[in-house]
Each structure stands twice: as C-alpha cells, then as structure tokens.
C-alpha cells in the first residue's frame, strides 16, 4: 500500500507526527472537490475526538470510489493532539466550534453536516 506520508517525504525529513499527518489528511480532503472536509469547512463545525478518530482509522475517504484521493496509514489522535489539530482548523476558519451535533458516530456526524434539515437515526 502506498501510504502517502511514508513514501513521499524526503529521505532526510524528520518523522511526521500524528498531528502533522492529520493536518495533511484534512488539507488533502479539503482540496479535493468531493473530499469530506471540503464540504465540512463552510458549516463552522469540527468533529470531536472520537469522530475524527473514526475517520482517521479508515485510511481513506469512503466516497473515493475512483481512487482519486491519497490513502494514509490509519492512525488515531490523543486528546492533546486533537486539540492541536482542532485549533489549527479553527485558525483557518474563525468561528468554527468542536461539536458532536447530537451524533453518535462519524457517519451520523457527517450526515448531520451534509443534511442539516434531515433527521438521522
């Protein structure tokens, strides 16, 4: 498997931290026209730790059926790392808040972002 942050860094580069890896995953997702975080950014919400980790352990965007997005080695963030990534995102999008939106998992949270007028179960 071609994990992006292992195979594409210069040989003399320091190891990528999980915070750096998460920022790269979110940046790549945001840059893709149909990436999750491209759709999330305008709504002013950021996923809580549990939901973001559910996304990061996938190793890919499940919408990416054409293989257009880079894959990553699945990983999770600690609460401190999540705080650092969330603060980075909030700096990019002032007014954004970390909120669970009443969801119970990543899929429900994403559904609530993309379909705010619909109810999920």
Protein Blocks (a to p, Z undefined) as FASTA:
>chain_A
ZZfklmmccfklccddfklmmmmmmmmmmmpmkbfklmmmmnopacdfklmmmmmmnopa
fklmnopaccdddddddfklmmmmmmmmmmmmghiacdeklpabfklmmmmmmmmmbccZ
Z
